């Protein structure tokens, strides 16, 4: 988790060294997003119920790093 201003940012990092199993962003499928959101909801309920929230994904494909801001919207 990170913070940008008054926004809590939940960050998922995925890496792929080869394309044998697809690209990194493809690994953050609907099932994975549901799990991440469920964990975030539990955290927010107890620690920051009024917080603004964003979900980002950092992907590493080979040597290329990319930030996908607001990846779950």
PQR file of N, CA, C, O and H, with PARSE charges and radii, in Angstrom:
ATOM      1  N   UNK A   1       0.851  -1.156   0.000 -0.4000 1.5000
ATOM      2  CA  UNK A   1       0.000   0.000   0.000 -0.0000 2.0000
ATOM      3  C   UNK A   1       0.902   1.225   0.000  0.5500 1.7000
ATOM      4  O   UNK A   1       2.001   1.224   0.555 -0.5500 1.4000
ATOM      5  N   UNK A   2       0.399   2.258  -0.637 -0.4000 1.5000
ATOM      6  CA  UNK A   2       1.120   3.525  -0.710 -0.0000 2.0000
ATOM      7  C   UNK A   2       0.121   4.650  -0.468  0.5500 1.7000
ATOM      8  O   UNK A   2      -1.078   4.414  -0.325 -0.5500 1.4000
ATOM      9  H   UNK A   2      -0.493   2.259  -1.088  0.4000 1.0000
ATOM     10  N   UNK A   3       0.622   5.840  -0.425 -0.4000 1.5000
ATOM     11  CA  UNK A   3      -0.244   6.996  -0.250 -0.0000 2.0000
ATOM     12  C   UNK A   3       0.187   8.061  -1.255  0.5500 1.7000
ATOM     13  O   UNK A   3       1.376   8.326  -1.432 -0.5500 1.4000
ATOM     14  H   UNK A   3       1.596   6.032  -0.541  0.4000 1.0000
ATOM     15  N   UNK A   4      -0.795   8.657  -1.900 -0.4000 1.5000
ATOM     16  CA  UNK A   4      -0.548   9.797  -2.773 -0.0000 2.0000
ATOM     17  C   UNK A   4      -1.506  10.892  -2.345  0.5500 1.7000
ATOM     18  O   UNK A   4      -2.702  10.836  -2.633 -0.5500 1.4000
ATOM     19  H   UNK A   4      -1.761   8.441  -1.756  0.4000 1.0000
ATOM     20  N   UNK A   5      -0.973  11.883  -1.659 -0.4000 1.5000
ATOM     21  CA  UNK A   5      -1.837  12.916  -1.087 -0.0000 2.0000
ATOM     22  C   UNK A   5      -2.750  12.288  -0.058  0.5500 1.7000
ATOM     23  O   UNK A   5      -2.283  11.633   0.874 -0.5500 1.4000
ATOM     24  H   UNK A   5      -0.002  11.929  -1.425  0.4000 1.0000
ATOM     25  N   UNK A   6      -4.056  12.484  -0.220 -0.4000 1.5000
ATOM     26  CA  UNK A   6      -5.011  11.892   0.720 -0.0000 2.0000
ATOM     27  C   UNK A   6      -5.626  10.602   0.188  0.5500 1.7000
ATOM     28  O   UNK A   6      -6.646  10.143   0.701 -0.5500 1.4000
ATOM     29  H   UNK A   6      -4.436  13.016  -0.977  0.4000 1.0000
ATOM     30  N   UNK A   7      -5.017  10.021  -0.829 -0.4000 1.5000
ATOM     31  CA  UNK A   7      -5.515   8.782  -1.429 -0.0000 2.0000
ATOM     32  C   UNK A   7      -4.644   7.600  -1.012  0.5500 1.7000
ATOM     33  O   UNK A   7      -3.421   7.652  -1.134 -0.5500 1.4000
ATOM     34  H   UNK A   7      -4.188  10.394  -1.246  0.4000 1.0000
ATOM     35  N   UNK A   8      -5.279   6.535  -0.520 -0.4000 1.5000
ATOM     36  CA  UNK A   8      -4.569   5.282  -0.265 -0.0000 2.0000
ATOM     37  C   UNK A   8      -4.513   4.512  -1.573  0.5500 1.7000
ATOM     38  O   UNK A   8      -5.518   4.375  -2.271 -0.5500 1.4000
ATOM     39  H   UNK A   8      -6.273   6.493  -0.421  0.4000 1.0000
ATOM     40  N   UNK A   9      -3.338   4.014  -1.895 -0.4000 1.5000
ATOM     41  CA  UNK A   9      -3.153   3.302  -3.156 -0.0000 2.0000
ATOM     42  C   UNK A   9      -2.724   1.872  -2.845  0.5500 1.7000
ATOM     43  O   UNK A   9      -1.670   1.639  -2.254 -0.5500 1.4000
ATOM     44  H   UNK A   9      -2.522   4.125  -1.328  0.4000 1.0000
ATOM     45  N   UNK A  10      -3.553   0.929  -3.248 -0.4000 1.5000
ATOM     46  CA  UNK A  10      -3.203  -0.481  -3.129 -0.0000 2.0000
ATOM     47  C   UNK A  10      -2.499  -0.858  -4.429  0.5500 1.7000
ATOM     48  O   UNK A  10      -3.020  -0.624  -5.519 -0.5500 1.4000
ATOM     49  H   UNK A  10      -4.409   1.118  -3.728  0.4000 1.0000
ATOM     50  N   UNK A  11      -1.303  -1.445  -4.300 -0.4000 1.5000
ATOM     51  CA  UNK A  11      -0.461  -1.706  -5.462 -0.0000 2.0000
ATOM     52  C   UNK A  11      -0.190  -3.200  -5.578  0.5500 1.7000
ATOM     53  O   UNK A  11       0.282  -3.837  -4.636 -0.5500 1.4000
ATOM     54  H   UNK A  11      -0.879  -1.635  -3.414  0.4000 1.0000
ATOM     55  N   UNK A  12      -0.495  -3.740  -6.738 -0.4000 1.5000
ATOM     56  CA  UNK A  12      -0.165  -5.127  -7.061 -0.0000 2.0000
ATOM     57  C   UNK A  12       1.017  -5.090  -8.028  0.5500 1.7000
ATOM     58  O   UNK A  12       1.009  -4.324  -8.991 -0.5500 1.4000
ATOM     59  H   UNK A  12      -0.879  -3.223  -7.503  0.4000 1.0000
ATOM     60  N   UNK A  13       2.022  -5.908  -7.776 -0.4000 1.5000
ATOM     61  CA  UNK A  13       3.199  -5.971  -8.646 -0.0000 2.0000
ATOM     62  C   UNK A  13       3.241  -7.353  -9.283  0.5500 1.7000
ATOM     63  O   UNK A  13       3.196  -8.370  -8.592 -0.5500 1.4000
ATOM     64  H   UNK A  13       2.029  -6.531  -6.994  0.4000 1.0000
ATOM     65  N   UNK A  14       3.328  -7.375 -10.607 -0.4000 1.5000
ATOM     66  CA  UNK A  14       3.419  -8.638 -11.342 -0.0000 2.0000
ATOM     67  C   UNK A  14       4.597  -8.582 -12.294  0.5500 1.7000
ATOM     68  O   UNK A  14       4.830  -7.565 -12.947 -0.5500 1.4000
ATOM     69  H   UNK A  14       3.365  -6.548 -11.169  0.4000 1.0000
ATOM     70  N   UNK A  15       5.340  -9.676 -12.372 -0.4000 1.5000
ATOM     71  CA  UNK A  15       6.514  -9.729 -13.244 -0.0000 2.0000
ATOM     72  C   UNK A  15       6.481 -10.990 -14.099  0.5500 1.7000
ATOM     73  O   UNK A  15       6.010 -12.047 -13.678 -0.5500 1.4000
ATOM     74  H   UNK A  15       5.151 -10.502 -11.842  0.4000 1.0000
ATOM     75  N   UNK A  16       6.991 -10.841 -15.300 -0.4000 1.5000
ATOM     76  CA  UNK A  16       7.168 -11.965 -16.217 -0.0000 2.0000
ATOM     77  C   UNK A  16       8.540 -11.819 -16.850  0.5500 1.7000
ATOM     78  O   UNK A  16       8.881 -10.757 -17.370 -0.5500 1.4000
ATOM     79  H   UNK A  16       7.373  -9.983 -15.643  0.4000 1.0000
ATOM     80  N   UNK A  17       9.320 -12.876 -16.807 -0.4000 1.5000
ATOM     81  CA  UNK A  17      10.635 -12.829 -17.453 -0.0000 2.0000
ATOM     82  C   UNK A  17      10.537 -13.242 -18.913  0.5500 1.7000
ATOM     83  O   UNK A  17      11.366 -12.846 -19.733 -0.5500 1.4000
ATOM     84  H   UNK A  17       9.043 -13.739 -16.384  0.4000 1.0000
ATOM     85  N   UNK A  18       9.511 -14.048 -19.241 -0.4000 1.5000
ATOM     86  CA  UNK A  18       9.272 -14.452 -20.630 -0.0000 2.0000
ATOM     87  C   UNK A  18       7.775 -14.340 -20.914  0.5500 1.7000
ATOM     88  O   UNK A  18       6.976 -14.133 -20.000 -0.5500 1.4000
ATOM     89  H   UNK A  18       8.838 -14.369 -18.575  0.4000 1.0000
ATOM     90  N   UNK A  19       7.410 -14.475 -22.161 -0.4000 1.5000
ATOM     91  CA  UNK A  19       5.998 -14.424 -22.567 -0.0000 2.0000
ATOM     92  C   UNK A  19       5.348 -15.818 -22.559  0.5500 1.7000
ATOM     93  O   UNK A  19       4.227 -15.976 -23.043 -0.5500 1.4000
ATOM     94  H   UNK A  19       8.059 -14.642 -22.903  0.4000 1.0000
ATOM     95  N   UNK A  20       6.028 -16.803 -22.027 -0.4000 1.5000
ATOM     96  CA  UNK A  20       5.519 -18.173 -22.050 -0.0000 2.0000
ATOM     97  C   UNK A  20       4.140 -18.296 -21.394  0.5500 1.7000
ATOM     98  O   UNK A  20       3.329 -19.120 -21.816 -0.5500 1.4000
ATOM     99  H   UNK A  20       6.938 -16.675 -21.635  0.4000 1.0000
ATOM    100  N   UNK A  21       3.871 -17.493 -20.377 -0.4000 1.5000
ATOM    101  CA  UNK A  21       2.581 -17.546 -19.693 -0.0000 2.0000
ATOM    102  C   UNK A  21       1.801 -16.253 -19.874  0.5500 1.7000
ATOM    103  O   UNK A  21       0.925 -15.941 -19.068 -0.5500 1.4000
ATOM    104  H   UNK A  21       4.530 -16.824 -20.034  0.4000 1.0000
ATOM    105  N   UNK A  22       2.108 -15.501 -20.921 -0.4000 1.5000
ATOM    106  CA  UNK A  22       1.422 -14.245 -21.184 -0.0000 2.0000
ATOM    107  C   UNK A  22       2.151 -13.076 -20.558  0.5500 1.7000
ATOM    108  O   UNK A  22       3.222 -13.232 -19.970 -0.5500 1.4000
ATOM    109  H   UNK A  22       2.820 -15.756 -21.576  0.4000 1.0000
ATOM    110  N   UNK A  23       1.555 -11.904 -20.692 -0.4000 1.5000
ATOM    111  CA  UNK A  23       2.189 -10.717 -20.124 -0.0000 2.0000
ATOM    112  C   UNK A  23       1.766 -10.524 -18.671  0.5500 1.7000
ATOM    113  O   UNK A  23       0.839 -11.176 -18.189 -0.5500 1.4000
ATOM    114  H   UNK A  23       0.685 -11.777 -21.169  0.4000 1.0000
ATOM    115  N   UNK A  24       2.450  -9.628 -17.989 -0.4000 1.5000
ATOM    116  CA  UNK A  24       2.229  -9.443 -16.556 -0.0000 2.0000
ATOM    117  C   UNK A  24       0.840  -8.894 -16.244  0.5500 1.7000
ATOM    118  O   UNK A  24       0.206  -9.344 -15.290 -0.5500 1.4000
ATOM    119  H   UNK A  24       3.203  -9.098 -18.380  0.4000 1.0000
ATOM    120  N   UNK A  25       0.356  -7.936 -17.026 -0.4000 1.5000
ATOM    121  CA  UNK A  25      -0.954  -7.352 -16.733 -0.0000 2.0000
ATOM    122  C   UNK A  25      -2.062  -8.401 -16.891  0.5500 1.7000
ATOM    123  O   UNK A  25      -3.083  -8.331 -16.207 -0.5500 1.4000
ATOM    124  H   UNK A  25       0.871  -7.571 -17.801  0.4000 1.0000
ATOM    125  N   UNK A  26      -1.865  -9.363 -17.779 -0.4000 1.5000
ATOM    126  CA  UNK A  26      -2.847 -10.433 -17.954 -0.0000 2.0000
ATOM    127  C   UNK A  26      -2.990 -11.319 -16.732  0.5500 1.7000
ATOM    128  O   UNK A  26      -4.007 -11.996 -16.577 -0.5500 1.4000
ATOM    129  H   UNK A  26      -1.035  -9.420 -18.335  0.4000 1.0000
ATOM    130  N   UNK A  27      -1.991 -11.328 -15.862 -0.4000 1.5000
ATOM    131  CA  UNK A  27      -2.035 -12.144 -14.650 -0.0000 2.0000
ATOM    132  C   UNK A  27      -2.934 -11.526 -13.585  0.5500 1.7000
ATOM    133  O   UNK A  27      -3.289 -12.192 -12.613 -0.5500 1.4000
ATOM    134  H   UNK A  27      -1.165 -10.778 -15.988  0.4000 1.0000
ATOM    135  N   UNK A  28      -3.303 -10.265 -13.760 -0.4000 1.5000
ATOM    136  CA  UNK A  28      -4.196  -9.609 -12.802 -0.0000 2.0000
ATOM    137  C   UNK A  28      -5.608  -9.689 -13.385  0.5500 1.7000
ATOM    138  O   UNK A  28      -6.170  -8.698 -13.851 -0.5500 1.4000
ATOM    139  H   UNK A  28      -3.015  -9.724 -14.550  0.4000 1.0000
ATOM    140  N   UNK A  29      -6.151 -10.893 -13.343 -0.4000 1.5000
ATOM    141  CA  UNK A  29      -7.464 -11.149 -13.924 -0.0000 2.0000
ATOM    142  C   UNK A  29      -8.583 -10.798 -12.937  0.5500 1.7000
ATOM    143  O   UNK A  29      -8.320 -10.315 -11.836 -0.5500 1.4000
ATOM    144  H   UNK A  29      -5.694 -11.697 -12.965  0.4000 1.0000
ATOM    145  N   UNK A  30      -9.813 -11.043 -13.339 -0.4000 1.5000
ATOM    146  CA  UNK A  30     -10.977 -10.685 -12.514 -0.0000 2.0000
ATOM    147  C   UNK A  30     -10.925 -11.346 -11.137  0.5500 1.7000
ATOM    148  O   UNK A  30     -11.259 -10.714 -10.135 -0.5500 1.4000
ATOM    149  H   UNK A  30     -10.026 -11.435 -14.234  0.4000 1.0000
ATOM    150  N   UNK A  31     -10.512 -12.599 -11.080 -0.4000 1.5000
ATOM    151  CA  UNK A  31     -10.418 -13.298  -9.793 -0.0000 2.0000
ATOM    152  C   UNK A  31      -9.403 -12.611  -8.883  0.5500 1.7000
ATOM    153  O   UNK A  31      -9.669 -12.403  -7.699 -0.5500 1.4000
ATOM    154  H   UNK A  31     -10.240 -13.112 -11.894  0.4000 1.0000
ATOM    155  N   UNK A  32      -8.253 -12.261  -9.427 -0.4000 1.5000
ATOM    156  CA  UNK A  32      -7.210 -11.599  -8.643 -0.0000 2.0000
ATOM    157  C   UNK A  32      -7.678 -10.217  -8.172  0.5500 1.7000
ATOM    158  O   UNK A  32      -7.427  -9.832  -7.030 -0.5500 1.4000
ATOM    159  H   UNK A  32      -8.037 -12.429 -10.389  0.4000 1.0000
ATOM    160  N   UNK A  33      -8.350  -9.481  -9.042 -0.4000 1.5000
ATOM    161  CA  UNK A  33      -8.871  -8.162  -8.659 -0.0000 2.0000
ATOM    162  C   UNK A  33      -9.886  -8.281  -7.533  0.5500 1.7000
ATOM    163  O   UNK A  33      -9.889  -7.460  -6.616 -0.5500 1.4000
ATOM    164  H   UNK A  33      -8.554  -9.793  -9.969  0.4000 1.0000
ATOM    165  N   UNK A  34     -10.744  -9.289  -7.588 -0.4000 1.5000
ATOM    166  CA  UNK A  34     -11.728  -9.497  -6.509 -0.0000 2.0000
ATOM    167  C   UNK A  34     -11.033  -9.752  -5.182  0.5500 1.7000
ATOM    168  O   UNK A  34     -11.437  -9.209  -4.154 -0.5500 1.4000
ATOM    169  H   UNK A  34     -10.742  -9.956  -8.333  0.4000 1.0000
ATOM    170  N   UNK A  35      -9.985 -10.579  -5.197 -0.4000 1.5000
ATOM    171  CA  UNK A  35      -9.249 -10.878  -3.960 -0.0000 2.0000
ATOM    172  C   UNK A  35      -8.586  -9.626  -3.396  0.5500 1.7000
ATOM    173  O   UNK A  35      -8.625  -9.382  -2.190 -0.5500 1.4000
ATOM    174  H   UNK A  35      -9.656 -11.021  -6.032  0.4000 1.0000
ATOM    175  N   UNK A  36      -7.982  -8.840  -4.271 -0.4000 1.5000
ATOM    176  CA  UNK A  36      -7.309  -7.617  -3.818 -0.0000 2.0000
ATOM    177  C   UNK A  36      -8.331  -6.635  -3.244  0.5500 1.7000
ATOM    178  O   UNK A  36      -8.088  -6.021  -2.205 -0.5500 1.4000
ATOM    179  H   UNK A  36      -7.950  -9.038  -5.250  0.4000 1.0000
ATOM    180  N   UNK A  37      -9.457  -6.490  -3.911 -0.4000 1.5000
ATOM    181  CA  UNK A  37     -10.507  -5.588  -3.405 -0.0000 2.0000
ATOM    182  C   UNK A  37     -11.047  -6.056  -2.063  0.5500 1.7000
ATOM    183  O   UNK A  37     -11.308  -5.235  -1.183 -0.5500 1.4000
ATOM    184  H   UNK A  37      -9.654  -6.989  -4.754  0.4000 1.0000
ATOM    185  N   UNK A  38     -11.216  -7.350  -1.893 -0.4000 1.5000
ATOM    186  CA  UNK A  38     -11.728  -7.877  -0.625 -0.0000 2.0000
ATOM    187  C   UNK A  38     -10.763  -7.576   0.518  0.5500 1.7000
ATOM    188  O   UNK A  38     -11.188  -7.185   1.606 -0.5500 1.4000
ATOM    189  H   UNK A  38     -11.004  -8.017  -2.607  0.4000 1.0000
ATOM    190  N   UNK A  39      -9.481  -7.755   0.277 -0.4000 1.5000
ATOM    191  CA  UNK A  39      -8.475  -7.441   1.301 -0.0000 2.0000
ATOM    192  C   UNK A  39      -8.496  -5.947   1.600  0.5500 1.7000
ATOM    193  O   UNK A  39      -8.436  -5.541   2.760 -0.5500 1.4000
ATOM    194  H   UNK A  39      -9.136  -8.072  -0.607  0.4000 1.0000
ATOM    195  N   UNK A  40      -8.580  -5.137   0.563 -0.4000 1.5000
ATOM    196  CA  UNK A  40      -8.617  -3.686   0.754 -0.0000 2.0000
ATOM    197  C   UNK A  40      -9.853  -3.265   1.556  0.5500 1.7000
ATOM    198  O   UNK A  40      -9.756  -2.416   2.443 -0.5500 1.4000
ATOM    199  H   UNK A  40      -8.628  -5.466  -0.380  0.4000 1.0000
ATOM    200  N   UNK A  41     -11.000  -3.848   1.252 -0.4000 1.5000
ATOM    201  CA  UNK A  41     -12.222  -3.523   1.997 -0.0000 2.0000
ATOM    202  C   UNK A  41     -12.084  -3.861   3.475  0.5500 1.7000
ATOM    203  O   UNK A  41     -12.506  -3.083   4.331 -0.5500 1.4000
ATOM    204  H   UNK A  41     -11.079  -4.538   0.532  0.4000 1.0000
ATOM    205  N   UNK A  42     -11.504  -5.001   3.778 -0.4000 1.5000
ATOM    206  CA  UNK A  42     -11.284  -5.376   5.183 -0.0000 2.0000
ATOM    207  C   UNK A  42     -10.361  -4.373   5.868  0.5500 1.7000
ATOM    208  O   UNK A  42     -10.635  -3.929   6.983 -0.5500 1.4000
ATOM    209  H   UNK A  42     -11.162  -5.633   3.083  0.4000 1.0000
ATOM    210  N   UNK A  43      -9.274  -4.022   5.201 -0.4000 1.5000
ATOM    211  CA  UNK A  43      -8.328  -3.055   5.771 -0.0000 2.0000
ATOM    212  C   UNK A  43      -9.022  -1.718   6.018  0.5500 1.7000
ATOM    213  O   UNK A  43      -8.915  -1.142   7.100 -0.5500 1.4000
ATOM    214  H   UNK A  43      -9.052  -4.383   4.295  0.4000 1.0000
ATOM    215  N   UNK A  44      -9.724  -1.239   5.015 -0.4000 1.5000
ATOM    216  CA  UNK A  44     -10.365   0.071   5.115 -0.0000 2.0000
ATOM    217  C   UNK A  44     -11.426   0.101   6.209  0.5500 1.7000
ATOM    218  O   UNK A  44     -11.569   1.108   6.902 -0.5500 1.4000
ATOM    219  H   UNK A  44      -9.810  -1.706   4.136  0.4000 1.0000
ATOM    220  N   UNK A  45     -12.156  -0.970   6.368 -0.4000 1.5000
ATOM    221  CA  UNK A  45     -13.206  -1.033   7.383 -0.0000 2.0000
ATOM    222  C   UNK A  45     -12.647  -0.733   8.773  0.5500 1.7000
ATOM    223  O   UNK A  45     -13.301  -0.067   9.575 -0.5500 1.4000
ATOM    224  H   UNK A  45     -12.040  -1.788   5.804  0.4000 1.0000
ATOM    225  N   UNK A  46     -11.454  -1.216   9.058 -0.4000 1.5000
ATOM    226  CA  UNK A  46     -10.882  -1.069  10.393 -0.0000 2.0000
ATOM    227  C   UNK A  46      -9.944   0.122  10.538  0.5500 1.7000
ATOM    228  O   UNK A  46      -9.873   0.719  11.612 -0.5500 1.4000
ATOM    229  H   UNK A  46     -10.922  -1.757   8.407  0.4000 1.0000
ATOM    230  N   UNK A  47      -9.225   0.477   9.484 -0.4000 1.5000
ATOM    231  CA  UNK A  47      -8.157   1.454   9.624 -0.0000 2.0000
ATOM    232  C   UNK A  47      -8.394   2.786   8.918  0.5500 1.7000
ATOM    233  O   UNK A  47      -7.815   3.799   9.310 -0.5500 1.4000
ATOM    234  H   UNK A  47      -9.282  -0.008   8.611  0.4000 1.0000
ATOM    235  N   UNK A  48      -9.222   2.803   7.900 -0.4000 1.5000
ATOM    236  CA  UNK A  48      -9.401   4.054   7.150 -0.0000 2.0000
ATOM    237  C   UNK A  48     -10.740   4.056   6.416  0.5500 1.7000
ATOM    238  O   UNK A  48     -10.769   4.104   5.186 -0.5500 1.4000
ATOM    239  H   UNK A  48      -9.692   1.980   7.582  0.4000 1.0000
ATOM    240  N   UNK A  49     -11.851   4.005   7.157 -0.4000 1.5000
ATOM    241  CA  UNK A  49     -13.151   3.853   6.500 -0.0000 2.0000
ATOM    242  C   UNK A  49     -13.543   5.014   5.578  0.5500 1.7000
ATOM    243  O   UNK A  49     -14.362   4.825   4.678 -0.5500 1.4000
ATOM    244  H   UNK A  49     -11.828   3.966   8.156  0.4000 1.0000
ATOM    245  N   UNK A  50     -12.990   6.181   5.777 -0.4000 1.5000
ATOM    246  CA  UNK A  50     -13.360   7.339   4.958 -0.0000 2.0000
ATOM    247  C   UNK A  50     -12.337   7.657   3.861  0.5500 1.7000
ATOM    248  O   UNK A  50     -12.471   8.667   3.169 -0.5500 1.4000
ATOM    249  H   UNK A  50     -12.325   6.334   6.508  0.4000 1.0000
ATOM    250  N   UNK A  51     -11.335   6.819   3.699 -0.4000 1.5000
ATOM    251  CA  UNK A  51     -10.239   7.114   2.775 -0.0000 2.0000
ATOM    252  C   UNK A  51     -10.673   7.023   1.313  0.5500 1.7000
ATOM    253  O   UNK A  51     -11.531   6.221   0.943 -0.5500 1.4000
ATOM    254  H   UNK A  51     -11.227   5.999   4.261  0.4000 1.0000
ATOM    255  N   UNK A  52     -10.058   7.862   0.507 -0.4000 1.5000
ATOM    256  CA  UNK A  52     -10.163   7.711  -0.944 -0.0000 2.0000
ATOM    257  C   UNK A  52      -9.184   6.602  -1.318  0.5500 1.7000
ATOM    258  O   UNK A  52      -8.101   6.498  -0.742 -0.5500 1.4000
ATOM    259  H   UNK A  52      -9.361   8.513   0.807  0.4000 1.0000
ATOM    260  N   UNK A  53      -9.575   5.778  -2.283 -0.4000 1.5000
ATOM    261  CA  UNK A  53      -8.787   4.591  -2.611 -0.0000 2.0000
ATOM    262  C   UNK A  53      -8.558   4.515  -4.114  0.5500 1.7000
ATOM    263  O   UNK A  53      -9.408   4.905  -4.915 -0.5500 1.4000
ATOM    264  H   UNK A  53     -10.455   5.863  -2.750  0.4000 1.0000
ATOM    265  N   UNK A  54      -7.393   4.003  -4.472 -0.4000 1.5000
ATOM    266  CA  UNK A  54      -7.085   3.722  -5.869 -0.0000 2.0000
ATOM    267  C   UNK A  54      -6.321   2.400  -5.914  0.5500 1.7000
ATOM    268  O   UNK A  54      -5.593   2.066  -4.979 -0.5500 1.4000
ATOM    269  H   UNK A  54      -6.702   3.686  -3.822  0.4000 1.0000
ATOM    270  N   UNK A  55      -6.488   1.660  -6.993 -0.4000 1.5000
ATOM    271  CA  UNK A  55      -5.782   0.398  -7.192 -0.0000 2.0000
ATOM    272  C   UNK A  55      -4.858   0.546  -8.401  0.5500 1.7000
ATOM    273  O   UNK A  55      -5.316   0.802  -9.515 -0.5500 1.4000
ATOM    274  H   UNK A  55      -7.079   1.932  -7.752  0.4000 1.0000
ATOM    275  N   UNK A  56      -3.560   0.383  -8.172 -0.4000 1.5000
ATOM    276  CA  UNK A  56      -2.570   0.449  -9.241 -0.0000 2.0000
ATOM    277  C   UNK A  56      -1.940  -0.923  -9.434  0.5500 1.7000
ATOM    278  O   UNK A  56      -1.950  -1.758  -8.531 -0.5500 1.4000
ATOM    279  H   UNK A  56      -3.188   0.175  -7.267  0.4000 1.0000
ATOM    280  N   UNK A  57      -1.399  -1.138 -10.614 -0.4000 1.5000
ATOM    281  CA  UNK A  57      -0.643  -2.354 -10.903 -0.0000 2.0000
ATOM    282  C   UNK A  57       0.690  -1.928 -11.505  0.5500 1.7000
ATOM    283  O   UNK A  57       0.732  -1.115 -12.428 -0.5500 1.4000
ATOM    284  H   UNK A  57      -1.391  -0.459 -11.348  0.4000 1.0000
ATOM    285  N   UNK A  58       1.770  -2.478 -10.979 -0.4000 1.5000
ATOM    286  CA  UNK A  58       3.093  -2.302 -11.567 -0.0000 2.0000
ATOM    287  C   UNK A  58       3.417  -3.601 -12.283  0.5500 1.7000
ATOM    288  O   UNK A  58       3.397  -4.677 -11.685 -0.5500 1.4000
ATOM    289  H   UNK A  58       1.735  -3.138 -10.229  0.4000 1.0000
ATOM    290  N   UNK A  59       3.716  -3.489 -13.575 -0.4000 1.5000
ATOM    291  CA  UNK A  59       4.070  -4.685 -14.342 -0.0000 2.0000
ATOM    292  C   UNK A  59       5.523  -4.610 -14.759  0.5500 1.7000
ATOM    293  O   UNK A  59       6.058  -3.544 -15.063 -0.5500 1.4000
ATOM    294  H   UNK A  59       3.732  -2.615 -14.061  0.4000 1.0000
ATOM    295  N   UNK A  60       6.148  -5.790 -14.763 -0.4000 1.5000
ATOM    296  CA  UNK A  60       7.522  -5.919 -15.223 -0.0000 2.0000
ATOM    297  C   UNK A  60       7.522  -7.037 -16.255  0.5500 1.7000
ATOM    298  O   UNK A  60       7.383  -8.212 -15.916 -0.5500 1.4000
ATOM    299  H   UNK A  60       5.713  -6.656 -14.516  0.4000 1.0000
ATOM    300  N   UNK A  61       7.676  -6.662 -17.502 -0.4000 1.5000
ATOM    301  CA  UNK A  61       7.733  -7.622 -18.605 -0.0000 2.0000
ATOM    302  C   UNK A  61       9.136  -7.566 -19.185  0.5500 1.7000
ATOM    303  O   UNK A  61       9.510  -6.610 -19.864 -0.5500 1.4000
ATOM    304  H   UNK A  61       7.789  -5.708 -17.778  0.4000 1.0000
ATOM    305  N   UNK A  62       9.913  -8.621 -18.899 -0.4000 1.5000
ATOM    306  CA  UNK A  62      11.313  -8.593 -19.306 -0.0000 2.0000
ATOM    307  C   UNK A  62      12.006  -7.463 -18.563  0.5500 1.7000
ATOM    308  O   UNK A  62      12.084  -7.497 -17.335 -0.5500 1.4000
ATOM    309  H   UNK A  62       9.610  -9.398 -18.347  0.4000 1.0000
ATOM    310  N   UNK A  63      12.503  -6.480 -19.263 -0.4000 1.5000
ATOM    311  CA  UNK A  63      13.159  -5.343 -18.634 -0.0000 2.0000
ATOM    312  C   UNK A  63      12.307  -4.089 -18.610  0.5500 1.7000
ATOM    313  O   UNK A  63      12.791  -3.023 -18.230 -0.5500 1.4000
ATOM    314  H   UNK A  63      12.440  -6.453 -20.261  0.4000 1.0000
ATOM    315  N   UNK A  64      11.039  -4.195 -19.009 -0.4000 1.5000
ATOM    316  CA  UNK A  64      10.160  -3.032 -19.091 -0.0000 2.0000
ATOM    317  C   UNK A  64       9.267  -2.949 -17.867  0.5500 1.7000
ATOM    318  O   UNK A  64       8.518  -3.880 -17.574 -0.5500 1.4000
ATOM    319  H   UNK A  64      10.645  -5.061 -19.318  0.4000 1.0000
ATOM    320  N   UNK A  65       9.345  -1.832 -17.153 -0.4000 1.5000
ATOM    321  CA  UNK A  65       8.520  -1.600 -15.969 -0.0000 2.0000
ATOM    322  C   UNK A  65       7.471  -0.553 -16.323  0.5500 1.7000
ATOM    323  O   UNK A  65       7.785   0.474 -16.924 -0.5500 1.4000
ATOM    324  H   UNK A  65       9.954  -1.075 -17.391  0.4000 1.0000
ATOM    325  N   UNK A  66       6.222  -0.821 -15.947 -0.4000 1.5000
ATOM    326  CA  UNK A  66       5.148   0.110 -16.261 -0.0000 2.0000
ATOM    327  C   UNK A  66       4.196   0.220 -15.082  0.5500 1.7000
ATOM    328  O   UNK A  66       3.866  -0.785 -14.453 -0.5500 1.4000
ATOM    329  H   UNK A  66       5.966  -1.655 -15.459  0.4000 1.0000
ATOM    330  N   UNK A  67       3.756   1.428 -14.780 -0.4000 1.5000
ATOM    331  CA  UNK A  67       2.762   1.687 -13.751 -0.0000 2.0000
ATOM    332  C   UNK A  67       1.413   1.887 -14.415  0.5500 1.7000
ATOM    333  O   UNK A  67       1.262   2.736 -15.293 -0.5500 1.4000
ATOM    334  H   UNK A  67       4.024   2.245 -15.291  0.4000 1.0000
ATOM    335  N   UNK A  68       0.423   1.091 -13.986 -0.4000 1.5000
ATOM    336  CA  UNK A  68      -0.940   1.216 -14.480 -0.0000 2.0000
ATOM    337  C   UNK A  68      -1.758   1.852 -13.343  0.5500 1.7000
ATOM    338  O   UNK A  68      -2.239   1.160 -12.446 -0.5500 1.4000
ATOM    339  H   UNK A  68       0.545   0.402 -13.272  0.4000 1.0000
ATOM    340  N   UNK A  69      -1.903   3.178 -13.401 -0.4000 1.5000
ATOM    341  CA  UNK A  69      -2.644   3.908 -12.359 -0.0000 2.0000
ATOM    342  C   UNK A  69      -4.140   3.663 -12.545  0.5500 1.7000
ATOM    343  O   UNK A  69      -4.654   3.673 -13.664 -0.5500 1.4000
ATOM    344  H   UNK A  69      -1.512   3.740 -14.130  0.4000 1.0000
ATOM    345  N   UNK A  70      -4.824   3.446 -11.425 -0.4000 1.5000
ATOM    346  CA  UNK A  70      -6.268   3.233 -11.490 -0.0000 2.0000
ATOM    347  C   UNK A  70      -6.631   2.026 -12.330  0.5500 1.7000
ATOM    348  O   UNK A  70      -7.592   2.061 -13.099 -0.5500 1.4000
ATOM    349  H   UNK A  70      -4.407   3.438 -10.516  0.4000 1.0000
ATOM    350  N   UNK A  71      -5.874   0.973 -12.184 -0.4000 1.5000
ATOM    351  CA  UNK A  71      -6.009  -0.207 -13.049 -0.0000 2.0000
ATOM    352  C   UNK A  71      -7.336  -0.952 -12.893  0.5500 1.7000
ATOM    353  O   UNK A  71      -7.724  -1.697 -13.793 -0.5500 1.4000
ATOM    354  H   UNK A  71      -5.093   0.945 -11.559  0.4000 1.0000
ATOM    355  N   UNK A  72      -8.029  -0.773 -11.789 -0.4000 1.5000
ATOM    356  CA  UNK A  72      -9.251  -1.539 -11.549 -0.0000 2.0000
ATOM    357  C   UNK A  72     -10.510  -0.773 -11.896  0.5500 1.7000
ATOM    358  O   UNK A  72     -11.607  -1.269 -11.640 -0.5500 1.4000
ATOM    359  H   UNK A  72      -7.714  -0.168 -11.058  0.4000 1.0000
ATOM    360  N   UNK A  73     -10.400   0.410 -12.464 -0.4000 1.5000
ATOM    361  CA  UNK A  73     -11.607   1.193 -12.746 -0.0000 2.0000
ATOM    362  C   UNK A  73     -12.174   0.890 -14.091  0.5500 1.7000
ATOM    363  O   UNK A  73     -13.190   1.468 -14.477 -0.5500 1.4000
ATOM    364  H   UNK A  73      -9.509   0.813 -12.672  0.4000 1.0000
TER
END
